[in-house]
Amino acid sequence: MEEQLFAQRTDLTALNQAVMLIRNEIKKVIVGQDEMVKLIIAALLADGHVLIEGVPGVAKTLTAKLVARSLDIGFSRIQFTPDLMPSDVLGTPVFNPQQGSFDFKKDPCLGTLF
């Protein structure tokens, strides 16, 4: 009975090979950040978001760029500061006096999505 349950599971061999390919490509450039790369890929597979924190010089931005390039997806970066506002991340309506209307100015997050 147990063997029958395991036989019905989805074959993840192709997914595992794709993840290993991405990790190996990133390892060619980034040294010593295997755990960060693993967690970034896990977040992407879970349809989540990633906030990378760390001291300067540990290749946070470079790693994120490489992951995006490996997956052929967009990349945007936000430098968090104490005065960061939601409109700095998402965008804000800006008045256009020529047309007499508001135009939505996209910022880093929405700019890469739409």
DAGI-V371726 format. One record per residue. N is the residue number from 0. RES is the residue in one small letter. BURIAL is b if it has 9 or more other ideal C-beta (glycine too) atoms within 8 Angstrom, else e. Layout:
# DAGI-V371726
<<N/RES/BURIAL> <N/RES/BURIAL>>
This chain:
# DAGI-V371726
<<0/m/e> <1/e/e> <2/e/e> <3/q/e> <4/l/e> <5/f/e> <6/a/e> <7/q/e> <8/r/e> <9/t/e> <10/d/e> <11/l/e> <12/t/e> <13/a/e> <14/l/e> <15/n/e> <16/q/e> <17/a/e> <18/v/b> <19/m/e> <20/l/e> <21/i/b> <22/r/b> <23/n/e> <24/e/b> <25/i/b> <26/k/b> <27/k/e> <28/v/e> <29/i/b> <30/v/e> <31/g/e> <32/q/b> <33/d/e> <34/e/e> <35/m/b> <36/v/b> <37/k/b> <38/l/b> <39/i/b> <40/i/b> <41/a/e> <42/a/b> <43/l/b> <44/l/e> <45/a/e> <46/d/e> <47/g/e> <48/h/e> <49/v/b> <50/l/e> <51/i/b> <52/e/e> <53/g/e> <54/v/e> <55/p/e> <56/g/e> <57/v/e> <58/a/e> <59/k/b> <60/t/e> <61/l/b> <62/t/b> <63/a/b> <64/k/b> <65/l/b> <66/v/b> <67/a/b> <68/r/e> <69/s/b> <70/l/e> <71/d/e> <72/i/e> <73/g/e> <74/f/b> <75/s/e> <76/r/e> <77/i/b> <78/q/e> <79/f/e> <80/t/e> <81/p/e> <82/d/e> <83/l/e> <84/m/e> <85/p/e> <86/s/e> <87/d/e> <88/v/b> <89/l/b> <90/g/b> <91/t/e> <92/p/e> <93/v/e> <94/f/e> <95/n/b> <96/p/e> <97/q/e> <98/q/e> <99/g/e> <100/s/e> <101/f/e> <102/d/b> <103/f/e> <104/k/e> <105/k/e> <106/d/b> <107/p/b> <108/c/b> <109/l/b> <110/g/b> <111/t/e> <112/l/e> <113/f/e>>
